[in-house]
Amino acid sequence: MAELLETDSWSLEVPDAWTFDEDDETVVFTPPDDRDSALIVSVFYKETEITKPELEEFTRYESTADASLVETRLGEFSGYYSVYTKRDEEGEFAWRVWCVCCRDVLLYITYNCIPSRVGKDDAVVDATLKTLKFIPEE
């Protein structure tokens, strides 16, 4: 059975055999068979509800210029999804990016991997993100 990870504002089920490390703002999930990929969830808070234009601006800022944005929903979170490949000083990586919000909580979720791993973890990542739940402030 998958372990449930709960933070102050969101929860999701950790994929079987995956490990995770967390700090105050970010959780990094790593698959059991390789260290060349990671699912990363970063949280940002705003004092007021996040608007759709603000979310789109943030998403475009964090994505490559040629990435097309597709509207998406993950549980109570809604926003944008994009896919692209990017080369930097560490090499070439394939990215799947979700930028979603619920009320005043923004989640910047990325799955990145080396090109030879593209598609390998997609089913697990998609199933994991389907378990995402918003935890309202009490």
Residue pairs with C-beta under 8 A, 6 or more apart in sequence:
2 13
2 14
2 15
2 16
2 131
3 13
3 14
4 11
4 12
4 13
4 14
5 11
5 12
5 13
5 14
5 20
5 22
5 27
6 135
7 22
7 27
7 43
7 135
8 135
8 137
9 43
9 45
9 105
9 134
9 135
9 137
10 41
10 43
10 77
10 105
10 107
10 132
10 133
10 134
10 135
11 131
11 132
11 133
11 135
12 41
12 128
12 129
12 131
12 132
12 133
13 128
13 131
14 20
14 29
14 128
15 29
15 31
15 124
15 127
15 128
17 31
17 32
18 29
18 30
18 31
18 32
18 39
18 124
19 29
19 30
19 32
20 27
20 28
20 29
20 30
21 27
21 28
22 28
25 42
25 43
25 44
26 40
26 41
26 42
26 43
27 40
27 41
28 38
28 39
28 40
29 38
29 39
29 40
29 41
29 128
30 37
30 38
30 39
31 37
31 121
31 124
34 117
36 113
36 114
36 116
36 117
37 111
37 112
37 113
37 114
37 117
37 120
37 121
38 110
38 111
38 112
38 113
39 109
39 110
39 111
39 121
39 125
39 128
40 109
40 110
40 111
40 112
41 107
41 108
41 109
42 107
42 108
42 109
43 105
43 106
43 107
43 108
44 105
44 106
44 107
44 108
45 104
45 105
45 106
46 104
46 106
47 104
48 104
49 103
49 104
50 101
50 103
50 104
50 105
50 106
55 79
55 80
55 99
55 100
55 101
55 106
56 69
56 80
58 99
58 106
58 108
59 69
59 79
59 80
59 82
59 97
59 99
60 69
62 97
62 99
62 108
63 69
63 82
63 84
63 97
64 84
64 86
66 84
67 82
67 83
67 84
67 97
68 82
69 80
69 81
69 82
70 80
70 81
70 82
71 78
71 79
71 80
71 81
72 78
72 79
72 80
72 81
72 98
72 100
73 100
74 98
74 100
74 107
74 109
74 129
74 130
74 132
75 130
75 131
75 132
75 133
75 134
76 102
76 133
76 134
77 100
77 101
77 102
77 105
77 107
77 132
77 134
78 100
78 101
78 102
79 98
79 99
79 100
79 101
80 98
80 99
80 100
81 96
81 97
81 98
81 99
82 95
82 96
82 97
83 94
83 95
83 96
83 97
84 94
84 95
84 97
85 92
85 93
85 94
85 95
85 115
86 92
86 93
86 95
87 93
91 114
92 114
92 115
93 112
93 113
93 114
93 115
94 112
94 113
94 114
94 115
94 117
94 118
95 110
95 111
95 112
96 110
96 111
96 112
96 122
96 125
97 108
97 109
97 110
98 107
98 108
98 109
98 110
98 129
99 106
99 107
99 108
99 109
100 106
100 107
100 109
101 107
102 134
103 134
103 136
105 134
107 132
109 129
111 121
111 125
113 120
113 121
